[in-house]
């Protein structure tokens, strides 16, 4: 197996010179100590911080999922982000599934990240969509015997045309008889929104295949597939660099990294996934999740449409309702007439229908504190699970990372709600990054601050710069070739969804 390692830069914050096996996790700041020593008292404190009705719980009224969208008075504690629409939470989840997959680590025991395999290639190449390709993952593809063209399988949702505003057929991921999605990464069927986003990428590829065949004159099906895959990947990567990252970390930081280079995320041969990114910084999206969403507009003339909560008590995986074909929440693995997405409520198509996501802060929607489907005696709270990972992976404190980066460290008074737990001056990095983002000095909850923003941006840009097949490596001056309706002429996620023909005019 090819081995690669971090490039030694010198100094206390230098990346490790120890070689990492390809596909392993690693560290950006290996010289920094863990934020605290593992012991039952610490784990008890972290469970207390992340518990239901604790300091991170928005205390949303989950009995009124519609009101949580339409009544601003119900969102006083769980504020909206005026700059980012709701769909970017799930685009972020989709990106995460493209670069990381760790099914083996435990919350209960300490882990050395360099011994844990990442079952996903650390690159932004859409492995979660393409799998191992048509030859090794034939169950994902429709290899037409007449045309010879290879496209992705998709399936119709029976009855969807009867309840959609436009009366047009809607589609779902292909599934076997147990309703299991036949896709490159099963996590992309965890909820309806990311499931339908995965579907959009399948249909995007299929539409690009048609365009490539018409525009290039290629006749060899393998060449058509390869060129379509390149076009799809490069447009996806462009969206990450020119839309997702500017909204998430700020355009100034993105421009700085592209022009001045990365300061902290380095490697010797091939990129690796740092635990400071995977366990801490990139989990900022959990604070953006709404407690409920408008999945689609249905037939209602007043746009009240289909409101479906993120998770509901009557739809727990441990209850009989979990076997229902159409539970009243956004769980994945289901197919029913109303379970499709009208993307106008998730991304800004200029019609005023898009809903915002939540601010990046230390307040999480209440639905995330009692997750369905968690096995055994493991914590049900997503906040608790995130905090405990800082112990098991021995993540350094936010303060020590800020010092290593040379940025202003948050004053303990900004973290005074952690003082009862003795964590106001040695704060778990994830919590620190969220608190940093919500401070008026750095982002006021609209985007990540200097610590979280630089980790996220350097890793995502670094993965592209370390991939010989990415547009930043092959043709850094490339601009998208597919049509755009964006005012600034840049190809955006809304253009991808339009080209994929998953956005129906309302």
C-alpha positions, -999 to +999 in steps of 0.1 A: +000+000+000+013+035-009+023+054+022+023+092+026+030+116+054+028+151+066+056+174+056+077+186+086+077+224+087+094+229+121+080+245+152+055+234+178+026+235+153+044+216+126+026+187+110+039+153+119+068+138+100+055+103+107+043+085+076+006+079+073-008+050+052-029+062+024-065+064+034-056+069+071-066+099+092-038+121+106-032+154+125-024+189+115-011+197+150+004+165+163+026+183+189-003+198+207-016+178+237-052+166+242-075+193+256-079+172+288-070+138+302-096+111+298-114+102+330-150+095+341-154+130+354-145+146+321-168+123+302-196+132+326-190+169+320-192+164+283-224+144+286-238+172+307-228+199+282-244+180+253-275+166+270-312+173+262-321+207+277-285+214+283-266+246+274-264+236+237-301+226+232-322+252+214-353+239+233-374+240+201-411+231+203-409+200+182-447+196+185-450+225+160-427+218+130-447+242+108-444+270+133-406+264+137-404+275+100-431+302+098-431+318+132-400+339+140-410+341+177-402+304+180-366+309+168-354+334+193-329+310+208-322+292+175-315+320+151-316+320+113-286+328+092-295+355+067-266+347+043-269+309+038-300+290+027-311+257+042-297+234+014-261+242+022-263+221+054-270+191+032-245+200+005-219+200+033-231+166+045-228+153+009-192+167+006-183+150+039-195+117+027-174+122-004-141+124+016-145+105+049-160+073+061-150+057+094-173+028+105-148+013+129-139+038+157-156+038+191-167+066+214-157+045+244-120+040+239-091+063+229-081+059+193-049+068+174-062+084+142-032+071+122-044+035+129-080+042+117-088+035+080-107+061+060-129+039+038-133+068+014-106+082-009-095+115+005-104+135-026-133+155-040-139+130-068-175+119-061-165+084-050-198+084-031-216+087-064-195+068-089-186+039-065-158+019-081-171+026-116-193+007-141-171-024-141-167-029-104-200-014-093-224-024-121-254-024-098-253+014-098-255+018-136-278+015-166-256+002-194-279+006-224-274-023-248-287-003-278-268+030-274-239+016-254-241+046-231-236+042-194-258+063-171-270+060-135-301+041-125-329+061-111-365+051-104-399+068-105-419+076-073-454+061-079-481+086-073-458+116-070-473+134-100-507+134-083-496+154-053-470+177-068-478+212-077-467+208-113-482+173-117-449+160-130-433+126-122-407+127-094-378+103-089-360+084-062-328+065-058-328+029-071-336+004-043-337-033-037-367-051-023-357-042+013-358-005+003-320-003+006-307+024-018-283+011-045-258+039-043-220+044-037-224+054-001-254+042+021-251+073+043-265+094+014-298+078+022-298+088+058-324+115+053-347+126+025-328+158+016-293+143+011-310+113-006-326+136-031-294+156-035-276+123-043-304+117-069-297+151-083-260+142-089-271+109-106-294+129-130-267+156-134-243+129-147-270+115-170-277+149-185-240+156-190-236+122-208-262+134-233-245+168-238-210+153-241-223+129-268-240+157-287-212+182-284-180+162-288-187+138-315-173+110-294-187+075-302-169+052-278-192+048-248-162+045-224-148+078-236-182+095-233-185+082-198-150+094-188-155+129-203-189+132-186-174+122-153-147+148-156-172+175-164-194+165-135-165+164-111-150+197-122-183+216-119-189+201-084-154+211-074-160+246-088-191+249-066-171+239-035-144+265-042-165+294-055-198+290-036-197+266-007-164+278+008-170+316+004-204+312+022-189+290+049-156+307+057-157+341+038-144+350+004-113+368+018-100+336+034-106+315+003-088+341-019-059+342+006-054+304+006-057+302-032-031+330-038-008+327-007-010+290-001-019+268+028-001+275+061-009+245+082-024+216+063+006+199+046+016+164+035+045+147+018+030+127-011-008+125-009-034+143+012-048+127+044-079+137+064-069+155+097-089+147+128-090+184+136-111+187+105-132+155+106-139+154+144-141+192+151-141+219+124-162+202+097-189+194+122-199+230+122-228+220+099-246+203+129-253+238+142-268+248+109-295+221+108-331+233+112-355+214+135-379+211+106-380+217+068-405+223+040-398+193+019-420+203-011-449+225-019-475+199-026-508+211-040-515+239-015-521+273-033-508+292-003-474+274-004-480+257+030-471+225+013-455+195+029-439+202+062-419+173+075-399+175+108-363+165+109-371+137+134-403+131+153-410+112+185-436+090+168-411+080+141-383+066+162-363+038+148-372+018+179-409+023+174-434+006+151-436+038+132-400+032+119-414+006+096-440+029+082-435+036+044-441+073+049-433+085+085-439+121+094-402+130+094-372+132+071-357+098+077-342+081+046-348+046+033-384+053+023-403+057-009-438+073-009-456+097-031-448+129-011-412+120-003-395+142-028-378+177-026-388+209-042-354+226-042-368+261-043-372+259-005-335+249+000-315+271-024-320+306-038-336+305-073-345+342-070-382+335-063-381+343-026-390+308-015-357+297-001-355+292+037-324+300+057-303+276+077-294+283+113-265+304+124-232+287+132-231+288+170-231+266+200-269+261+199-282+230+181-318+222+170-335+201+196-342+173+172-305+165+172-304+157+209-325+125+206-313+108+174-332+078+160-314+045+153-285+048+178-276+013+190-273+000+225-264+024+253-246+049+232-255+086+236-285+097+216-274+134+216-254+144+186-237+171+207-226+146+233-213+122+206-192+151+190-178+161+224-168+125+234-150+121+201-126+148+213-116+125+241-113+093+221-092+110+194-072+132+218-081+164+201-062+195+213-081+225+228-094+253+207-072+277+227-040+257+219-049+255+182-056+292+180-022+299+196-005+276+172-022+294+143-013+328+157-048+341+159-066+358+188-076+334+215-112+337+229-112+352+263-124+329+291-154+352+297-167+343+262-167+307+273-180+313+308-208+288+305-181+261+304-165+274+336-185+250+359-169+221+339-134+236+340-134+238+302-135+276+297-097+277+292-092+243+276-122+240+254-130+210+231-121+222+196-156+217+181-173+238+208-146+264+206-150+267+168-187+272+171-184+298+198-157+316+178-180+317+148-209+332+168-189+361+183-195+395+167-157+399+162-154+370+139-186+360+122-217+367+142-229+332+133-229+339+096-196+321+088-168+303+105-141+323+124-103+322+118-096+288+135-125+269+121-126+287+088-089+281+080-090+244+089-121+238+067-108+258+038-072+246+038-084+209+039-109+212+011-087+233-011-057+211-002-076+180-012-082+195-046-046+207-049-034+172-040-056+155-066-039+151-100-073+148-116-089+180-101-094+212-121-071+231-097-043+207-107-051+200-144-064+235-154-065+261-126-077+287-150-107+266-161-142+280-159-174+261-160-187+252-195-223+244-186-250+270-187-257+293-157-285+317-148-266+332-119-263+370-118-225+369-115-221+343-143-206+318-119-218+282-120-237+275-087-256+246-071-288+261-085-274+257-120-264+221-113-299+213-101-315+230-131-293+211-156-301+179-138-338+186-144-347+181-108-361+216-104-396+220-116-409+256-122-438+264-097 
